[in-house]
Amino acid sequence: MGTAALITQMDIPAETESEFNNWYTNEHVAERVDLPGFKSAFRFKALDASPKYFAYYETDNLDALTTPTYKAILADQSDWSKRVMAQFQNFSRFCGPLIMRAGRGHGANALVVQAKGGEKLGSLLADVLKTSVDLPLAVTGYLWRADPEATGDNSVKDQYIMVVEALDEETLRNISANRLRPSIFAEAGCEAAPRIGFYQLISFMER
């Protein structure tokens, strides 16, 4: 298990989606997982969410996301990478430390919550995560908080991403309905409406 993560989200035009998935699986993810400090990559496709694609890459620590090797790859993309990445829509990128992990293993379905706020919001999400993985068909979950310096974007300050993985979508829908109501986020000082989505795991690769 890593102590930090790189998280990305994007849409892709339907006419280039096949090439996008070919590139992502056979060049991009393999290239990233082979980097020093990277441990694994999980990719998800939306069941009911936007953007359509969501991925997280576990790393040994936050330093793995700022090494000269990693920066060199970012600065010198392959022609294939440049062509595919030029088609990205609604792209976001987030680097940050792991605040909490609960449970063990992985589930094929994921609830992804993205919200911005202070420590009270972080405590809320940590509590939701801790209690969620005790449900019969829930498996594991993560909570990360963005690091603006590692991300290279000050706008991600105070941004949290929580992922809960389960065997089925219904378990995740119930967590959202019962524990993630708008009034609960408002009481926790969430700065704007959170983004809540439901995804399905489509690929996994480890070092």
C-alpha positions as CSV (number, residue, x, y, z in Angstrom):
1,M,0.0,0.0,0.0
2,G,1.3,3.4,-0.9
3,T,1.2,6.5,1.2
4,A,0.2,8.9,-1.6
5,A,-1.6,8.9,-4.9
6,L,-1.9,10.4,-8.3
7,I,-5.6,10.7,-9.4
8,T,-6.9,11.6,-12.8
9,Q,-10.3,12.0,-14.4
10,M,-11.3,12.7,-18.0
11,D,-13.9,12.3,-20.7
12,I,-12.9,11.2,-24.3
13,P,-14.9,11.6,-27.5
14,A,-16.7,8.4,-28.5
15,E,-14.9,8.2,-31.9
16,T,-11.5,7.9,-30.2
17,E,-12.5,5.9,-27.2
18,S,-11.1,2.6,-28.5
19,E,-7.7,4.0,-29.2
20,F,-7.8,5.8,-25.9
21,N,-8.3,2.6,-24.0
22,N,-5.6,0.8,-26.1
23,W,-3.1,3.6,-25.3
24,Y,-4.0,3.8,-21.7
25,T,-3.6,0.1,-21.1
26,N,-0.6,-0.7,-23.3
27,E,1.5,2.4,-23.0
28,H,0.4,4.9,-20.4
29,V,-0.3,2.8,-17.3
30,A,2.6,0.5,-17.9
31,E,4.9,3.4,-18.3
32,R,3.7,5.0,-15.0
33,V,3.7,1.8,-12.9
34,D,7.3,1.1,-14.0
35,L,8.5,4.5,-12.6
36,P,10.4,4.6,-9.3
37,G,8.1,4.9,-6.4
38,F,4.9,3.9,-8.3
39,K,3.2,0.7,-7.0
40,S,-0.1,0.2,-8.8
41,A,-2.8,1.7,-11.1
42,F,-6.6,1.2,-10.9
43,R,-8.8,2.4,-13.7
44,F,-12.6,2.9,-13.5
45,K,-15.4,3.6,-16.0
46,A,-18.6,5.4,-15.0
47,L,-21.7,3.6,-14.2
48,D,-23.3,6.9,-13.2
49,A,-20.7,9.6,-13.0
50,S,-18.9,12.4,-14.8
51,P,-16.2,12.5,-16.0
52,K,-16.5,9.0,-17.6
53,Y,-13.0,7.8,-16.6
54,F,-11.4,7.8,-13.2
55,A,-8.0,6.4,-12.2
56,Y,-5.8,6.3,-9.1
57,Y,-2.1,5.4,-9.0
58,E,-0.7,4.4,-5.6
59,T,2.8,5.6,-4.9
60,D,5.3,5.0,-2.1
61,N,5.1,8.6,-1.1
62,L,4.5,12.1,-2.4
63,D,8.1,12.5,-3.5
64,A,7.5,9.8,-6.3
65,L,5.3,12.4,-8.0
66,T,8.0,15.0,-8.2
67,T,11.1,13.0,-9.2
68,P,13.3,14.1,-12.1
69,T,12.4,10.8,-13.9
70,Y,8.7,11.5,-13.6
71,K,9.1,15.1,-14.6
72,A,11.2,14.1,-17.7
73,I,8.4,11.7,-18.9
74,L,5.8,14.5,-18.5
75,A,8.0,16.8,-20.5
76,D,8.7,14.4,-23.3
77,Q,5.5,12.5,-24.2
78,S,5.4,10.0,-27.1
79,D,3.7,10.9,-30.3
80,W,0.9,8.5,-29.4
81,S,0.5,10.1,-26.0
82,K,0.3,13.5,-27.5
83,R,-2.3,12.5,-30.0
84,V,-4.5,10.8,-27.4
85,M,-4.1,13.3,-24.7
86,A,-5.1,16.1,-27.0
87,Q,-8.5,14.5,-27.1
88,F,-9.1,14.7,-23.3
89,Q,-12.1,16.6,-22.1
90,N,-13.0,17.7,-18.6
91,F,-9.6,16.6,-17.4
92,S,-8.4,17.0,-13.8
93,R,-5.3,15.8,-12.0
94,F,-4.7,15.6,-8.3
95,C,-1.7,14.5,-6.2
96,G,-1.9,14.1,-2.5
97,P,-1.1,12.0,0.6
98,L,-3.2,9.2,1.9
99,I,-5.2,10.4,4.9
100,M,-6.9,7.1,5.7
101,R,-7.4,3.6,4.3
102,A,-10.0,1.1,5.7
103,G,-10.7,-2.5,4.9
104,R,-8.7,-4.9,2.8
105,G,-8.7,-6.1,-0.9
106,H,-10.6,-4.4,-3.7
107,G,-14.1,-4.4,-5.0
108,A,-15.3,-4.1,-8.6
109,N,-17.6,-1.1,-7.9
110,A,-16.5,2.2,-6.5
111,L,-18.2,5.3,-5.0
112,V,-16.1,8.3,-5.7
113,V,-16.6,11.5,-3.7
114,Q,-14.8,14.8,-4.5
115,A,-15.3,17.7,-2.1
116,K,-13.6,20.8,-0.9
117,G,-13.4,22.1,2.7
118,G,-11.5,22.2,5.9
119,E,-10.7,19.7,8.6
120,K,-14.3,19.2,9.6
121,L,-15.1,17.9,6.1
122,G,-12.1,15.6,6.3
123,S,-13.3,14.2,9.6
124,L,-16.8,13.6,8.1
125,L,-15.3,11.7,5.1
126,A,-13.0,9.7,7.4
127,D,-16.0,8.7,9.5
128,V,-18.1,7.7,6.4
129,L,-15.2,5.7,5.1
130,K,-14.6,3.9,8.4
131,T,-18.2,2.9,8.9
132,S,-18.8,2.1,5.2
133,V,-16.3,-0.7,5.0
134,D,-18.1,-2.5,7.9
135,L,-21.1,-3.1,5.6
136,P,-21.4,-6.7,4.4
137,L,-20.6,-6.2,0.7
138,A,-18.2,-3.2,1.1
139,V,-14.5,-4.1,0.8
140,T,-12.1,-1.2,1.2
141,G,-11.8,2.5,0.8
142,Y,-9.3,5.4,0.6
143,L,-9.3,9.1,1.6
144,W,-6.7,11.4,0.0
145,R,-6.2,15.2,0.4
146,A,-4.7,17.2,-2.4
147,D,-1.2,18.7,-2.1
148,P,-1.1,21.9,-4.2
149,E,2.7,21.8,-4.6
150,A,2.9,18.2,-5.8
151,T,-0.1,18.8,-8.1
152,G,1.3,22.0,-9.4
153,D,-2.0,23.7,-9.0
154,N,-3.0,25.9,-6.0
155,S,-6.7,25.6,-6.9
156,V,-6.8,22.0,-5.5
157,K,-6.0,23.2,-2.0
158,D,-8.4,21.7,0.6
159,Q,-9.7,19.2,-2.0
160,Y,-10.5,15.7,-0.8
161,I,-11.2,12.5,-2.8
162,M,-12.8,9.5,-1.1
163,V,-13.2,6.1,-2.8
164,V,-15.3,3.3,-1.3
165,E,-15.1,-0.1,-3.1
166,A,-17.8,-2.8,-2.9
167,L,-19.0,-5.9,-4.5
168,D,-22.1,-4.3,-5.8
169,E,-23.4,-0.9,-6.8
170,E,-26.5,-1.0,-4.5
171,T,-24.3,-1.0,-1.3
172,L,-22.6,2.2,-2.6
173,R,-25.9,3.8,-3.5
174,N,-27.1,3.2,0.0
175,I,-24.0,4.8,1.5
176,S,-24.5,7.8,-0.7
177,A,-28.2,8.1,0.1
178,N,-27.8,7.7,3.9
179,R,-24.4,9.3,4.7
180,L,-23.7,11.8,1.9
181,R,-26.8,14.0,1.8
182,P,-26.4,17.7,0.9
183,S,-27.3,18.8,4.4
184,I,-24.5,16.7,5.9
185,F,-21.9,18.2,3.6
186,A,-23.2,21.7,4.4
187,E,-22.9,21.1,8.1
188,A,-19.3,19.9,7.6
189,G,-18.4,23.2,5.8
190,C,-18.1,21.9,2.3
191,E,-17.4,24.9,0.1
192,A,-19.6,23.8,-2.8
193,A,-21.8,20.8,-3.9
194,P,-19.6,17.7,-3.8
195,R,-19.1,15.6,-6.9
196,I,-20.4,12.0,-6.3
197,G,-20.2,9.3,-8.8
198,F,-20.4,5.5,-9.2
199,Y,-17.8,3.6,-11.2
200,Q,-16.8,0.1,-12.3
201,L,-13.3,-1.2,-12.2
202,I,-12.0,-1.9,-15.7
203,S,-8.3,-2.6,-15.2
204,F,-5.6,-3.0,-12.5
205,M,-1.8,-3.1,-12.9
206,E,0.9,-3.4,-10.3
207,R,4.6,-3.0,-10.4
